[in-house]
Amino acid sequence: MIIALARHGQTDYNVALRFQGQTAVPLNARGIEQAHELAAEAAKHEWGALYCSPLTRARQTAEIVGERIGLEPIPDERFKETDTGDWTDLTHDEVRAKDPEAFAHYERADADFGFPGGETLEQQLERVVDGLVSVTQAGKLPALVVCHRGVIRVALCHTQIRGLDMFMEIEVPNGSLVAL
């Protein structure tokens, strides 16, 4: 394994199915437990570097993991969650009621889908791939990147060469570790 991605622990937004995008949402009590479970799993491997999204929930998770594996997290903006724009802080049900057509577009992860006032999956894919290339070129491998479900989904769409149309099919539970 050259690079592994880990999803942050649970937040109250995750429980409520609320779009958190790039907001500063902290881990809840279960999320802190999941971060410790992730740290125990990560400790079974040797790591050359630990990177993370600078968003609160990922940073908290990375700090718990880093303490366990003896590495300081290196924040990288490219591993932030998708900018969900106007949908940020709204629940799935609220968006579905407000704009059912756009929500259906989101659920299908259509190639041209973009969050109103936010970013497209293609834009996110470009920045995530750029970040992964930089991690690889830094040479401190294997590397662990603590990030978000959207980041992991676009990375897997890219590395598995299946396209963004499989985005919504990829399950990434909070606190999970995924090898690229």
N, C-alpha and C positions, 0 to 999 in steps of 0.2 A: 504494500500500500504506500503510494507516494504522497497522496493528499487524502485526508478524511474530513468530512464536514459533520458538524454536530449542531442540532437544533437546540436553541435555548430552552430553559424550563418553562413551565406553564405560567401564564399571567391571567388575571381576571378577565382581560379582553378575550383571551382564547376561550375561556369557559362561556362567555356571553356571545360568542361568534360575532365579535365587534372588530371592524377593520382598525388595526393599530398602526399600520404603515410605518412611518419613521418617527412616531411619537415616543416620548420617554416613559414607557410603561414598565414598572418593576415586576419582578417575579412575585407570585403569591407563595403561600406556605408550601403548597404541593410543588411548585416550580423550584423552590430551594431544595426540596428533597430530591427532585429529578436531577438537579445540577450535581448533587452529591453522588447520586447513582451513576451519572455520566462520568464523573471524576473517577469513580472506582473502575468503570469499564475502560476509560482512557489509560489508567495506570497499568493495565495489562500489556501496554505497548510502549515502545521507545519512540520518543518524539524529538525532532530537531528544532521545531519552532511551534509556537502557539499564536494564532492570529484570531482576531474577532471583529465583529461589527462593533462600532462604537455606541450603538443604541443600548440603553440601560439594561434591558432584559438579557441581551447577549453578553454584555460586559460583565454583569453580575455572574452569569453562568461561567464565563471564561475565567473569572477570578477564582471561583471555587475549584474549577478544573486545574487551573495553573498552580494553585497552592498544593494540590495533590500530586501533580506530576513535576513540580519544581521548575516551572517556566512562567515568565511574565508575559501576559497577553499583549500582543502588538495590534492596536486598533487600526482598521483599514476601512475607510469610507465606502469602498467598492463592495463590501459585504453587507451593507445595509439592506433592510427589507425593501420591497417595492414601495415606491411613493404612491400611496393610494388616494392622493389628492382630495377631492371633495367628499369622498366616501370615508375618510379618516374620522374615527370616533362613532361612526354609525354601525348599527348591527346589520347583519345580512337581511333580516326581516324588514328593517327600515328601508334599506336600499331597494329590496325587491318590491315593496309597496310603492315607493317613490318613483322608481323607473324600472318596471319589470323587463322591458326589452334590453336595457343595458345590463341588467343583472344576468339575464339569460346568456347574453354575449360573453360576460365574464365566466359564467359556469362552463361554457363550451371552450373557454380559452382560445377563442378565435385568433388567428394569426395577427389580425389588425386591431385586436382589443387593446385599449389603453384606458387607464383609470381617468375619469373626467378631472382635469386639473392636476393630474399626476403623471405617471410614466407608463409606457407600454412594456409588455413583457420582453419585446425585442431590445428596448433600451436597457432594461435590467440585465438581460443576457449579455449584452456587450460589456457592461461594466464588471460583471461577475467574472466573465472569461478573462478580461484584462487583469483582474485581481489574481486569478488562479495562475495565469502565466507569470506574473511577478513573483508569486510565492515559489513557483517552480524554479525560476531563474535565480532567486536568492540562494538556492542550494542548501538550505537548512531543512533537509528532508529525513524522514517523513514529517509532514506538517499537519497540524490539526487546526481547522478553522471553525470557530463557534459563531453561528450565524442564525439564519431564519429559514422557515419553510420555503418561501418563495425563492430564496437564493439557492437552496438545495435542489429545488425542482428545476430551475432553469439550468443549473450546472449538469444535472442528470440528463435533461433533454439534449444538451450539447454533447456530453461525453458518450451517450448511448446512440447518438446520431439518429434520433427518432423525431426530432423537431418539437416545436413548442405545442403541437396539438396534443401531446401526451401529458402536458403540464398538470392538469387536474387529476389525472389517473395516479399520480405518485403520492403515496401516503408517507408522511414524515411526522411521526408522533413527537411531541415535546420530549426533549432529553435524549433523542435517538442519535446514534453514531452511524454515519453512512460513508463507506469507502467509495472513492471515485474510480 
